[in-house]
Amino acid sequence: MKWPEMVQISSLLIVNTNSSCAESMTPESVPPHALCCFSSCSSWLPQRVPLRGSHWQSSLLGVRTSLPVRAQPKKKKKVDVKKEQAQKERMKKKLKKLEKAAPELIPIEDFITPLKYTESNRVRSLPALSAEESERRVLLLKKWCLFKQKQDEAEKKAIKALVESQQEALRELQLESEELYQAAILRDEGLFPFEREGPSYTPPLPGYDPPRGEVHRHHQGVHTVTGELLLPGGAQRLKEGRME
């Protein structure tokens, strides 16, 4: 069929659908070649609302062609039952190990001292000592070692003499009375725990006049207070402005 004939048939169909005789038109009254032509050129025809006389009549403008659906479905993966079961068993074993192990504690960075603060590297260099000063320090260290050695020997001799005196006294007591000897070697239950109340504060030095202290104003809002703030009433005097 030529192009002018196709246009003519399509125009006749549009006129028939808009006319009053559209209600009496049925699909059997339309020739087959007209339907084929109309379905091919329906994409560029103007779209209009179809007029239907009853529920079984349909407009020719609603005829559309669709591409055939030939998409192949995805192939299903072959599942090995043994491998899947082995994987589940491995997961169960891992979960049991995690349950038995103690939970790991989350480290708190505020409680961890950095290593750079624990290193004992001296930053300031010491001045070089003269030969006389080095020799004097070596002799002083030797004298100190000799003094501590003699002090340790004297303490050991005193302790040994006290222990020997105690053992001799116990032997003499055993000869006098066995009951007194058994009572003497019993453990003192009131000795431990040892408790003793000491001084709760340092007693004042007689004749000592403490410094009154000063307030150093570096800049606005920051003050350095020394001396008098440590005494009773120092904070109150600072608020009243009497510490200058």
C-alpha positions as CSV (number, residue, x, y, z in Angstrom):
1,M,0.0,0.0,0.0
2,K,1.3,3.4,-0.9
3,W,1.7,6.3,1.4
4,P,-1.2,8.5,0.1
5,E,-3.6,5.6,0.4
6,M,-2.5,5.1,4.0
7,V,-3.1,8.7,4.9
8,Q,-6.5,8.6,3.2
9,I,-7.6,5.5,5.1
10,S,-6.4,6.9,8.5
11,S,-8.3,10.2,7.9
12,L,-11.5,8.2,7.1
13,L,-11.1,6.2,10.2
14,I,-10.7,9.4,12.3
15,V,-13.8,11.0,10.7
16,N,-15.8,7.8,11.3
17,T,-14.8,7.7,15.0
18,N,-15.8,11.3,15.6
19,S,-19.1,11.0,13.7
20,S,-22.5,9.9,15.0
21,C,-22.2,6.6,13.1
22,A,-19.3,5.5,15.3
23,E,-21.8,3.7,17.6
24,S,-22.9,1.4,14.7
25,M,-19.4,0.6,13.6
26,T,-18.0,-2.8,14.6
27,P,-14.6,-4.4,14.1
28,E,-16.1,-6.7,11.4
29,S,-17.0,-3.7,9.3
30,V,-13.4,-2.5,9.0
31,P,-11.2,-4.1,6.3
32,P,-8.1,-6.0,7.4
33,H,-5.7,-4.0,5.3
34,A,-7.1,-0.8,7.1
35,L,-6.4,-2.3,10.5
36,C,-2.8,-3.2,9.5
37,C,-2.2,0.3,8.1
38,F,-3.7,1.9,11.1
39,S,-1.7,-0.1,13.6
40,S,1.6,0.9,11.8
41,C,0.8,4.6,11.6
42,S,-1.0,4.9,15.0
43,S,2.2,6.3,16.6
44,W,2.0,9.6,14.7
45,L,-1.9,9.9,14.7
46,P,-3.3,12.5,17.2
47,Q,-4.5,10.9,20.4
48,R,-8.2,11.3,21.2
49,V,-10.5,10.0,23.8
50,P,-12.2,6.9,22.4
51,L,-16.0,6.8,22.1
52,R,-17.6,3.5,23.0
53,G,-21.2,2.6,22.8
54,S,-21.0,-0.4,25.1
55,H,-18.5,-2.3,27.2
56,W,-17.5,-4.7,24.4
57,Q,-16.7,-2.0,21.8
58,S,-13.2,-0.6,21.8
59,S,-11.6,2.3,19.9
60,L,-9.2,1.6,17.1
61,L,-7.0,4.4,18.5
62,G,-6.2,2.1,21.5
63,V,-4.6,-0.5,19.4
64,R,-0.9,-0.8,20.3
65,T,1.9,-3.2,19.4
66,S,4.3,-4.5,22.1
67,L,7.7,-6.1,21.8
68,P,7.8,-9.8,22.6
69,V,9.2,-10.6,26.1
70,R,12.1,-13.0,25.5
71,A,14.3,-12.3,28.5
72,Q,15.9,-15.5,29.8
73,P,15.5,-15.9,33.6
74,K,18.6,-15.9,35.7
75,K,20.1,-19.3,36.2
76,K,19.9,-20.6,39.8
77,K,23.1,-21.3,41.5
78,K,23.7,-24.9,42.4
79,V,23.9,-25.1,46.2
80,D,26.1,-27.8,47.6
81,V,24.4,-29.1,50.7
82,K,27.6,-30.5,52.3
83,K,29.5,-27.2,51.8
84,E,26.7,-25.2,53.3
85,Q,26.5,-27.5,56.3
86,A,30.2,-27.3,56.8
87,Q,30.0,-23.5,56.7
88,K,27.3,-23.5,59.3
89,E,29.3,-25.8,61.6
90,R,32.3,-23.4,61.3
91,M,30.2,-20.5,62.3
92,K,28.8,-22.3,65.3
93,K,32.4,-23.1,66.5
94,K,33.4,-19.5,66.1
95,L,30.4,-18.4,68.1
96,K,31.2,-20.8,70.9
97,K,34.8,-19.6,71.1
98,L,33.6,-16.0,71.3
99,E,31.1,-16.9,74.1
100,K,33.9,-18.6,76.1
101,A,36.4,-15.8,75.8
102,A,36.2,-12.8,78.1
103,P,34.9,-9.6,76.5
104,E,37.6,-7.2,75.5
105,L,37.6,-4.0,77.4
106,I,37.5,-0.8,75.5
107,P,40.6,1.2,76.4
108,I,40.0,4.7,77.8
109,E,42.6,7.1,76.4
110,D,42.3,9.4,79.4
111,F,43.7,6.7,81.7
112,I,46.6,5.8,79.4
113,T,49.8,7.8,80.0
114,P,51.6,8.6,76.8
115,L,55.1,7.0,76.5
116,K,56.7,10.4,75.9
117,Y,55.9,11.4,79.5
118,T,57.4,8.2,81.0
119,E,60.7,8.5,79.2
120,S,63.6,9.7,81.5
121,N,65.5,11.5,78.8
122,R,67.2,14.5,80.2
123,V,66.7,17.6,78.0
124,R,69.0,20.0,79.8
125,S,72.7,19.3,79.4
126,L,74.9,19.5,82.5
127,P,78.0,21.7,82.6
128,A,81.4,20.0,82.3
129,L,83.0,19.3,85.7
130,S,86.6,20.1,86.5
131,A,89.1,17.5,87.6
132,E,89.1,18.7,91.2
133,E,85.3,18.7,91.4
134,S,85.1,15.2,90.0
135,E,87.7,13.9,92.4
136,R,86.0,15.6,95.4
137,R,82.6,13.9,94.5
138,V,84.2,10.5,94.1
139,L,85.8,10.8,97.5
140,L,82.6,12.0,99.1
141,L,80.7,9.0,97.6
142,K,83.3,6.6,99.0
143,K,83.0,8.2,102.4
144,W,79.2,7.9,102.3
145,C,79.4,4.2,101.3
146,L,81.8,3.5,104.2
147,F,79.6,5.3,106.7
148,K,76.5,3.4,105.6
149,Q,78.4,0.1,105.8
150,K,79.5,0.8,109.4
151,Q,76.0,1.8,110.3
152,D,74.5,-1.4,108.9
153,E,77.1,-3.6,110.7
154,A,76.3,-1.8,114.0
155,E,72.6,-2.3,113.5
156,K,73.1,-6.0,112.8
157,K,75.3,-6.5,115.9
158,A,72.7,-4.7,118.1
159,I,69.9,-6.9,116.7
160,K,71.9,-10.1,117.2
161,A,72.8,-9.1,120.8
162,L,69.1,-8.5,121.6
163,V,68.0,-11.8,120.1
164,E,70.7,-13.7,122.1
165,S,69.6,-11.9,125.3
166,Q,66.0,-12.9,124.6
167,Q,66.8,-16.5,124.0
168,E,68.9,-16.7,127.2
169,A,66.0,-15.1,129.2
170,L,63.5,-17.6,127.8
171,R,65.8,-20.5,128.8
172,E,66.1,-19.3,132.3
173,L,62.4,-18.8,132.5
174,Q,61.7,-22.3,131.3
175,L,63.9,-23.6,134.1
176,E,62.0,-21.7,136.6
177,S,58.4,-22.4,135.4
178,E,57.1,-24.2,132.3
179,E,53.7,-22.4,132.5
180,L,55.3,-19.0,132.5
181,Y,57.5,-20.1,129.5
182,Q,54.5,-21.3,127.5
183,A,52.7,-18.0,128.3
184,A,55.8,-16.0,127.2
185,I,56.1,-17.6,123.8
186,L,52.4,-17.2,122.9
187,R,51.5,-14.9,120.1
188,D,50.1,-11.5,121.1
189,E,46.7,-11.1,119.5
190,G,46.5,-7.4,120.2
191,L,49.7,-6.6,118.4
192,F,48.3,-6.7,114.9
193,P,46.8,-4.8,113.2
194,F,48.9,-2.1,114.6
195,E,47.2,1.3,114.8
196,R,48.5,4.6,116.1
197,E,47.1,8.1,116.0
198,G,49.7,10.7,115.1
199,P,49.6,14.5,115.0
200,S,46.8,15.7,112.7
201,Y,48.6,18.9,111.8
202,T,52.1,20.3,112.1
203,P,52.5,22.3,115.3
204,P,53.5,25.9,114.7
205,L,57.1,27.0,115.1
206,P,57.6,29.3,118.0
207,G,58.7,32.8,117.0
208,Y,58.0,32.2,113.3
209,D,56.4,35.2,111.5
210,P,54.9,33.9,108.2
211,P,54.9,36.2,105.1
212,R,51.6,38.0,104.3
213,G,51.8,37.2,100.6
214,E,51.2,39.2,97.5
215,V,48.8,39.3,94.5
216,H,50.4,39.5,91.1
217,R,48.1,40.9,88.4
218,H,49.3,39.5,85.1
219,H,46.3,40.7,83.0
220,Q,42.6,41.2,83.4
221,G,40.9,38.3,85.1
222,V,44.0,36.3,86.1
223,H,45.7,36.8,89.5
224,T,48.5,34.9,91.3
225,V,48.1,34.7,95.1
226,T,50.9,33.6,97.4
227,G,51.4,33.4,101.1
228,E,48.4,34.9,102.9
229,L,45.8,32.9,101.0
230,L,47.0,29.8,102.8
231,L,46.3,31.4,106.2
232,P,42.9,31.4,107.8
233,G,40.7,34.1,106.3
234,G,42.9,34.7,103.4
235,A,40.3,33.9,100.8
236,Q,37.8,36.3,102.5
237,R,40.3,39.1,102.5
238,L,41.0,38.5,98.8
239,K,37.3,38.9,98.0
240,E,37.1,42.1,100.0
241,G,40.1,43.5,98.2
242,R,42.3,43.9,101.2
243,M,45.2,41.8,99.7
244,E,47.3,44.1,97.6
